[in-house]
Amino acid sequence: MMAEKSVGALLVVSDGKLVGIISERDYARKVVLQQRSSNDTFVHEIMTGSVVTVTLDHSIDSCMRLITEHRVRHLPVLAGDKLLGVISIGDLVNAIITDQAETISHLHTYISGT
């Protein structure tokens, strides 16, 4: 499914609640490197169950801090128990680059007086 959707991770939901995440890294380390069969291995056996999550109130900086501290690449976004979406490290990097480009543009305009 990850290859089909061109994503690096899938959120695992049971009875409408987030119970884990499975990433390409999980698959590589727990299936490929251990020479297990994909057909005989279940998601619950290789998923990461203790998922680091964020809410809508988290800033981009705090999300980057969590990704760095926990060495993860995806942060599910929750409102209570309700799953709203997922933020990837790529999403955060793009947001930071956009913000920095805007700051540079404003400073350039200010300095040049145009």
C-alpha positions, 0 to 999 in steps of 0.5 A: 500500500505504501508503494501504491500510494507513494508514501513512507508510512501508514497510520494504523487505526482500529475502531476509529482510534490511532493504534500505531504507525508502520513505516518503510523503516519498520518494514525494512528492519523487521521484515526484510532484514530479518528475512521474514515473509511479507505474506506471513507477517501482520502489521501489528507485529511490526508497527510502532505502537507508541506513536508521537502525536501532535495537536493543531496547537503545536508550532512548526518549531515544536514539531521539528523538535519532536521529530528530531528528539524522537527520530521519527519522520511522521507526526499524526495530528489529533484532536482528542482521539480524532485523527485529523491528518499527518505531518511529515518531515518534508511538510515541515521543511517546506514550511520552514523554507517558505517562511525563511524565503518570505523573511529574506524577501522582506529584509531585502525590500527593507534594506534596499528601500523598495 
